[in-house]
Amino acid sequence: MSAVLKCLCGLLVLTLLGCTFAENKMVAGNIAAINHVEGTAINWFSVNGYRAHGGGGSSCCIIMPVKWRPGLKVDVEWEVDSDPYAYSKWPPLGSDGYRVEQIKHKANYRHYRATVNVPEWPEKKLCSLNVHFLTCNRVEVTTSCWVYGHPSYPIQEPLDMKEPAVCPN
């Protein structure tokens, strides 16, 4: 193969790769948790392996496509503390008794995982990825630029919901 032909083949491959990357542009954004379940705490959560704290506020970062595409999903994993105020009855912080209670308490943490659809967002309007933790270990996500509580925000579930006695399948 001649040097000119090799060069042309190389340019063709680079052009095709460039088009592929251009179609799949990614952007970094914040992720945030909103816990709707009364009497629980989200200790941490991750979205597609990008881990964040569950105590409110935003964490940096998650990588998302610039442009939404049909079938876009994320994998969410999280840890729940069903008695987040138990420590108020423990021995003093730093004591051996506190450490013993903490080990016993951590054994009750629950871990969950779900794959959820990412709703469509308007082109060039990707905002933070907000993860909503709902009763019955359900999760919903949104990239809405509105804030939770605004009438235009897509997830209107109230905060401090009680777990039902029986969850639907």
C-alpha positions in Angstrom: 0.0 0.0 0.0 1.4 3.4 -0.9 2.1 6.0 1.7 -0.5 8.3 0.1 -3.2 5.6 0.4 -2.2 4.8 4.0 -2.4 8.5 4.8 -5.9 8.8 3.2 -7.1 5.7 5.1 -5.8 7.2 8.4 -7.6 10.5 7.7 -10.8 8.6 6.9 -10.6 6.7 10.2 -10.0 9.9 12.2 -12.8 11.6 10.4 -15.2 8.8 11.3 -14.0 8.7 14.9 -14.5 12.5 15.1 -18.1 12.2 13.9 -18.8 9.5 16.4 -17.5 11.6 19.3 -19.3 14.6 18.1 -22.6 12.7 18.1 -21.9 11.4 21.6 -20.7 14.6 23.3 -20.7 14.3 27.1 -20.9 17.0 29.8 -20.3 17.0 33.5 -23.1 18.1 35.8 -24.1 18.0 39.5 -26.2 15.3 41.1 -28.5 15.8 44.0 -30.6 13.6 46.3 -34.1 14.4 47.4 -35.4 12.0 50.1 -39.2 11.7 50.3 -39.3 8.9 52.9 -40.1 9.9 56.5 -37.8 8.8 59.2 -35.0 7.7 56.9 -31.7 9.0 55.7 -29.9 8.4 52.4 -26.3 7.9 53.6 -24.9 7.9 50.1 -25.9 7.1 46.5 -24.3 6.7 43.2 -25.5 7.2 39.6 -23.7 5.1 37.0 -20.9 4.7 39.5 -20.6 8.4 40.3 -21.0 8.5 44.1 -22.4 11.4 46.1 -23.6 12.1 49.6 -27.3 11.8 50.3 -27.6 14.5 52.9 -29.0 17.2 50.6 -27.4 19.7 48.3 -25.5 19.0 45.1 -22.4 16.9 44.5 -20.1 17.1 41.6 -20.2 15.3 39.2 -21.8 13.0 36.8 -21.1 12.6 33.1 -24.2 12.8 30.9 -24.8 13.1 27.2 -25.3 16.7 26.0 -28.3 15.5 23.9 -31.0 13.2 25.3 -31.7 10.0 23.4 -34.5 7.5 23.6 -34.0 4.6 26.0 -31.5 6.6 28.1 -31.3 5.0 31.6 -29.1 5.4 34.7 -28.2 2.9 37.3 -28.8 4.2 40.9 -27.4 2.5 44.0 -28.0 3.8 47.5 -27.7 3.1 51.2 -30.6 3.8 53.6 -30.4 4.4 57.4 -33.8 3.6 58.7 -33.0 5.1 62.2 -30.8 8.2 61.5 -31.2 9.7 64.9 -30.2 6.6 66.9 -26.9 8.1 67.8 -28.6 10.6 70.1 -29.1 7.8 72.7 -25.5 6.4 72.4 -22.5 6.9 74.8 -20.3 10.0 74.1 -18.7 10.4 70.6 -15.3 8.9 70.5 -15.9 6.4 73.4 -15.6 2.6 73.0 -19.3 2.4 73.7 -20.1 4.8 70.9 -17.9 2.7 68.5 -19.7 -0.5 69.6 -23.2 1.1 69.0 -22.0 2.4 65.6 -21.0 -1.0 64.4 -24.3 -2.5 65.5 -26.2 0.4 63.9 -24.4 0.1 60.6 -25.4 -3.6 60.4 -29.0 -2.3 59.8 -28.2 -0.2 56.8 -30.0 -1.3 53.7 -28.6 -1.2 50.2 -30.7 -0.9 47.0 -30.1 -0.7 43.3 -32.4 0.3 40.5 -32.2 1.1 36.8 -34.5 4.0 35.8 -35.4 5.9 32.7 -34.1 9.5 32.3 -36.9 11.7 31.0 -36.2 13.8 27.9 -34.8 17.3 28.4 -34.9 20.1 25.9 -31.8 20.4 23.7 -29.2 22.7 25.4 -31.1 22.7 28.7 -29.5 19.9 30.6 -29.4 20.8 34.3 -28.4 18.9 37.4 -29.5 15.2 37.7 -31.9 15.1 40.7 -32.5 11.7 42.2 -35.7 11.3 44.1 -35.9 8.5 46.7 -39.5 7.5 47.1 -41.4 5.0 49.3 -41.2 1.3 48.5 -37.6 1.7 47.4 -38.6 3.5 44.2 -36.4 6.0 42.5 -37.1 8.7 39.9 -34.7 11.1 38.2 -35.1 14.4 36.4 -32.9 16.9 34.8 -35.4 19.7 35.1 -34.0 23.2 35.6 -36.9 24.0 37.9 -36.4 23.5 41.6 -38.3 20.9 43.6 -41.6 22.5 44.9 -42.1 24.7 41.8 -45.4 23.9 40.0 -43.4 23.2 36.8 -41.1 20.7 38.4 -41.9 17.3 37.0 -41.8 15.3 40.3 -44.5 16.4 42.7 -44.3 13.7 45.4 -44.4 15.2 48.9 -41.6 15.0 51.4 -41.9 12.9 54.6 -44.1 10.2 53.1 -44.7 7.2 55.3 -43.8 3.8 54.0 -47.0 1.9 53.3 -47.7 -1.4 55.2 -47.5 -3.3 51.9 -45.6 -2.1 48.8 -47.0 -3.0 45.4 -44.9 -5.3 43.3 
